[in-house]
Amino acid sequence: MTQDTMRAAYYDQTGIARDVLRVGEIDRPQVNDGDVLVRVHASGVNPSDVKSRRGAGRAPGFARVIPHSDGAGVIEAVGRGVSASRVGERVWLFNAQWRRAYGTCAEFVALPSELAVALPSNVDFATAACFGVPLLTAWQAVHIDGPIAGQSVLVQGGAGAVGHYAVQLARLAGAHVAATVSSPAKAVHARAGGAELAINYREEDLTGLIDGFTQGRGLDRIIEVNLVENAARYVDLLKPDGRVVVYGSDRWDADLPLGSFLVHGIDLAFFIVYNLAPARRAKAIAELTGLLENNGLSHTVARRYRLEDIVAAHEAVESGDVIGNVVIDIVQ
C-alpha cells in the first residue's frame, strides 16, 4: 500500500452482504476546498447502511460505494478554507455516505468540515462512531416541537440504537417514558436507559399497559421506528390530538387508517436525520456536546469487528438480535 491508497470495504453493486461486500486497496480520497481528511478509527454500522447495501429497491447510484455514514477519528489534513488548527483534532462524523460515494468504512474519508464534529476527550472512538444517525435522530425525535416536560411518551423500539438514546433524552427533558421491546433482555436494556415501563409487545397487552401508565388519558406522543407496522394502534394509544414523530418504517407504500386518524386528531410529524436544517443540527450538536462532556448519556457498543469482518458486522445488524451498536474498528 502506498501513500496514495488505503484499505477499505466497498461494494460495486447492491445485494446480500456476503455476495457484494469486498475489502481491498483503493485510491485515497482527495481533499477538496472546505473538506477535512480524517483518519478513521471506528466506523458505525446502522440499519440504514444495511438497507442501502441491500439496494432498498434501487441501484447504488455510484460505480463504487464505501458504506457507512457514521464514524470517528482524527483530522489529518484540511482543504482550502478550513483552519489548519483542525489538524490533529479528534472528531465524530455524520452524513459521510449520504448522497456521497465514500463513507467511513475505510482508513480515510474526506468530507465537508462541518460534518466532522469535535469529540470531547472523555469519549472513545468506538462510542463516537455511533452518534451520527442514532443520537442526532433521537435528539430530533424528542425535541422536534419544543418542551415535553410532563408529557407521556412511548418510544417504539426502546432498546434499539435510536430508541435507547430517545428514552434517555426524553427522560432528561422531563417526560414520563414507556418503551416497546421484543424480548426480556431488551426490556432490561430499555429500563436501564430510563424507561419507566418496558412492554414486550409480542407477549404483553400494549394497550392495557399504556392505559394504566397514562391513567386512562392516553399518550401525548409516540416516537416511531416503524410507522406501517404500528399505525393501526395509534387511536387506542394516543390521547385526542396526540402526536406521532416518525423517523422510520419498514415499508412506505401501505395504506394507513387515515379516517380514524382524522377523527381522533392524530398529528403525524416526519423527518429524516440526514436533512436537518443547519441551524437545527447546530442546536442539537451543541446540546449533545454538553451532555457528552458531562457524561450525561449512557452508550452501548455491543459488538466490534475488524474491517475484514464487515460481512459479519452487516449480518449482525440485519439479525435484529444485537442489543446496542455495531462498530468496525479500522485502527486496531
C-alpha positions in Angstrom: 0.0 0.0 0.0 1.3 3.5 -0.9 0.6 6.9 0.5 -2.0 7.4 -2.3 -4.0 4.3 -1.4 -5.9 2.9 1.6 -7.7 -0.2 2.7 -11.5 0.0 2.6 -14.7 -2.0 2.5 -16.8 -1.4 -0.6 -19.4 -2.7 -3.0 -19.9 -2.2 -6.7 -23.5 -3.5 -6.8 -26.2 -3.9 -4.2 -27.3 -7.2 -2.7 -26.7 -9.7 0.0 -23.7 -8.8 2.3 -21.5 -11.8 1.6 -22.2 -11.5 -2.2 -21.3 -7.9 -2.7 -19.1 -6.6 0.1 -15.4 -6.6 -0.6 -12.3 -5.4 1.3 -9.3 -4.2 -0.6 -6.9 -1.4 -1.5 -8.3 1.6 -3.3 -7.3 5.2 -4.0 -7.2 7.5 -1.0 -9.8 10.3 -1.4 -8.8 13.8 -2.5 -9.3 16.7 -0.1 -11.3 19.4 -1.8 -11.9 23.0 -0.7 -13.8 23.1 2.6 -13.1 19.4 3.3 -11.2 17.7 6.0 -9.3 14.4 5.6 -10.0 12.1 8.6 -8.0 9.0 9.5 -10.9 6.8 10.6 -10.5 4.9 13.8 -14.0 3.4 14.0 -17.0 3.1 11.7 -20.6 2.7 12.9 -23.0 0.3 11.2 -26.6 1.5 11.1 -29.7 -0.3 9.8 -29.8 2.4 7.1 -26.4 1.4 5.9 -27.5 -2.2 5.6 -30.7 -1.2 3.7 -28.6 0.9 1.3 -26.2 -2.0 0.7 -29.2 -4.3 0.1 -30.4 -1.9 -2.6 -33.7 -0.8 -1.0 -35.3 -1.2 -4.4 -32.7 0.8 -6.4 -29.2 0.8 -7.8 -26.4 2.2 -5.6 -26.1 5.4 -7.7 -22.3 5.3 -7.8 -19.9 3.0 -9.6 -18.4 2.1 -6.2 -19.6 2.7 -2.6 -17.7 2.7 0.6 -20.5 2.2 3.2 -21.5 3.8 6.5 -22.4 7.4 7.3 -21.1 7.5 10.9 -17.6 7.2 12.2 -14.9 8.8 14.4 -11.2 9.5 14.0 -8.6 12.2 13.8 -8.3 15.0 11.2 -5.1 14.5 9.2 -5.3 17.3 6.6 -7.6 20.1 5.6 -8.7 21.7 2.3 -8.5 25.4 1.4 -10.9 27.4 3.6 -10.6 25.2 6.6 -8.4 26.3 9.6 -5.2 24.4 9.8 -5.8 24.3 13.6 -8.2 21.5 13.0 -5.3 19.1 12.0 -4.9 16.6 14.9 -8.5 17.2 16.2 -10.5 14.2 17.4 -13.9 14.2 15.7 -17.1 12.2 15.2 -18.6 12.1 11.7 -22.1 12.1 10.3 -23.6 12.0 6.8 -20.4 10.7 5.3 -22.1 8.5 2.8 -25.3 10.5 2.5 -25.6 11.2 -1.3 -21.9 10.6 -1.5 -20.0 7.5 -2.7 -17.4 7.2 0.0 -18.3 6.7 3.6 -16.4 5.8 6.8 -15.6 2.1 6.4 -12.1 2.9 5.2 -8.8 4.1 6.6 -9.5 7.6 5.4 -12.6 9.7 4.5 -12.7 13.2 3.0 -15.9 15.1 3.8 -17.1 18.7 4.4 -15.6 20.2 7.5 -19.0 20.8 9.1 -19.6 17.0 9.1 -16.7 16.5 11.4 -17.6 17.5 15.0 -15.1 18.0 17.8 -15.1 15.0 20.1 -14.9 15.5 23.9 -11.7 14.0 25.3 -13.7 11.7 27.6 -15.4 9.8 24.7 -13.7 7.0 22.9 -13.8 6.5 19.1 -15.9 3.4 19.1 -18.6 5.1 21.1 -18.4 8.2 19.0 -18.8 6.2 15.8 -22.5 5.6 16.9 -23.5 9.3 17.3 -24.5 10.5 13.8 -27.6 8.6 12.9 -28.7 7.2 16.3 -28.0 10.2 18.6 -29.0 13.0 16.2 -32.2 11.1 15.2 -33.1 10.6 18.9 -32.5 14.3 19.7 -34.7 15.5 16.8 -37.4 13.0 17.6 -37.6 14.2 21.2 -37.2 17.9 20.6 -38.9 18.3 17.3 -41.5 20.7 18.5 -40.4 22.2 21.8 -40.5 21.2 25.5 -42.1 17.9 26.5 -41.7 18.1 30.3 -44.6 16.3 32.0 -45.7 14.6 28.8 -46.2 10.8 28.5 -44.1 9.4 25.6 -43.9 6.0 24.1 -40.6 5.1 22.4 -41.2 2.3 19.9 -38.1 0.0 19.9 -36.7 1.4 23.1 -33.8 -1.0 23.1 -32.6 0.0 19.6 -29.8 2.3 18.8 -32.1 5.3 18.3 -34.6 4.2 20.9 -32.2 3.8 23.7 -30.9 7.4 23.2 -34.5 8.6 22.8 -35.5 7.1 26.1 -32.6 8.9 27.8 -33.2 12.2 26.1 -36.9 12.2 26.8 -36.4 11.5 30.5 -33.8 14.3 30.6 -36.4 16.6 29.1 -38.8 15.8 31.9 -41.1 13.3 30.1 -42.7 10.1 31.5 -41.3 7.4 29.2 -42.6 4.0 28.2 -40.9 1.8 25.6 -41.8 -1.2 23.5 -39.3 -4.0 23.2 -39.3 -7.5 21.7 -37.6 -9.6 24.4 -37.0 -9.7 28.2 -33.3 -8.8 27.6 -34.3 -5.8 25.6 -36.7 -4.8 28.4 -33.8 -4.7 30.8 -31.9 -2.5 28.4 -34.7 -0.1 27.9 -35.3 0.3 31.7 -31.5 0.8 32.1 -31.9 3.8 29.8 -34.6 5.2 32.0 -37.8 3.8 30.7 -40.4 3.7 33.5 -42.3 1.0 31.7 -40.9 -1.6 29.2 -43.6 -3.5 27.3 -42.8 -6.7 25.3 -45.3 -6.1 22.5 -45.0 -9.8 21.4 -46.3 -11.1 24.8 -48.0 -8.3 26.7 -51.1 -6.2 26.4 -49.7 -3.0 25.0 -53.0 -1.0 25.0 -53.9 -2.1 28.5 -50.5 -1.3 30.0 -50.4 2.1 28.3 -53.8 2.8 29.6 -52.6 2.2 33.1 -49.4 4.1 32.5 -51.3 7.2 31.5 -54.1 6.7 34.0 -56.6 6.5 31.1 -55.6 9.8 29.5 -53.6 8.3 26.5 -50.2 9.2 25.4 -49.1 12.6 24.4 -46.8 11.3 21.8 -45.2 8.3 20.2 -41.6 8.2 18.8 -42.0 5.8 15.9 -39.4 3.5 14.3 -41.9 1.5 12.1 -44.9 3.5 11.0 -46.7 1.0 8.9 -46.4 -1.9 11.4 -47.7 0.1 14.3 -50.1 2.7 12.8 -53.3 0.6 13.4 -52.9 1.0 17.2 -52.4 4.8 17.4 -56.0 5.6 18.1 -56.0 3.2 21.1 -52.8 4.5 22.5 -52.8 8.3 21.9 -55.0 10.9 23.5 -57.0 13.1 21.1 -54.7 15.4 19.2 -51.7 13.3 20.2 -48.6 13.3 18.0 -46.6 10.6 16.3 -43.0 11.5 15.4 -41.9 9.3 12.6 -38.3 8.6 11.7 -38.7 5.1 10.2 -40.8 2.5 8.6 -40.1 -1.0 7.2 -42.4 -0.1 4.3 -43.6 3.3 3.0 -46.2 2.1 0.4 -49.0 0.7 2.6 -52.5 2.1 3.3 -52.9 3.9 6.7 -56.2 4.2 8.6 -56.3 8.0 7.9 -60.1 8.3 8.5 -59.6 7.2 12.2 -56.6 9.5 12.4 -58.7 12.4 11.2 -61.4 11.8 13.7 -59.0 11.3 16.6 -56.9 14.3 15.6 -53.6 12.4 15.3 -50.7 14.6 14.2 -48.0 12.9 12.2 -44.6 14.5 12.1 -41.9 13.2 9.7 -38.2 13.9 9.4 -35.1 12.3 8.1 -31.9 13.0 10.1 -29.7 13.5 7.1 -31.6 16.6 6.0 -31.9 18.5 9.3 -31.7 22.3 8.7 -28.2 23.6 9.6 -29.5 25.7 12.5 -31.4 22.8 13.9 -28.4 20.5 13.6 -26.1 23.1 15.2 -28.5 23.3 18.2 -28.6 19.5 18.5 -24.8 19.2 18.4 -24.3 22.0 21.0 -26.7 20.4 23.4 -25.4 16.9 22.9 -21.8 18.0 23.3 -22.7 19.4 26.7 -24.2 16.1 27.7 -21.2 14.2 26.4 -18.7 16.4 28.2 -20.5 15.8 31.5 -21.1 12.0 30.9 -24.8 12.7 30.8 -25.6 9.8 28.4 -25.0 6.0 28.5 -23.8 4.3 25.4 -23.9 0.7 24.3 -21.3 -0.6 21.9 -22.5 -4.2 21.7 -20.2 -5.7 19.1 -16.9 -4.7 17.5 -15.5 -6.2 14.3 -12.3 -5.9 12.2 -12.5 -4.3 8.8 -12.0 -7.7 7.2 -15.2 -8.9 9.0 -17.6 -6.3 7.6 -19.9 -9.1 6.3 -20.3 -10.5 9.8 -21.0 -6.9 11.1 -23.7 -6.3 8.5 -25.3 -9.7 9.2 -25.3 -8.9 12.9 -27.3 -5.7 12.3 -29.7 -7.5 9.9 -30.4 -10.2 12.5 -32.1 -7.7 14.9 -30.7 -9.6 17.8 -27.9 -7.2 18.8 -28.7 -5.0 21.8 -26.7 -1.9 21.1 -24.5 -0.6 18.4 -22.2 -2.4 15.9 -18.8 -0.9 15.2 -16.0 -1.7 12.9 -12.6 -0.9 14.3 -10.5 0.5 11.4 -7.5 1.2 13.6 -6.7 -1.9 15.7 
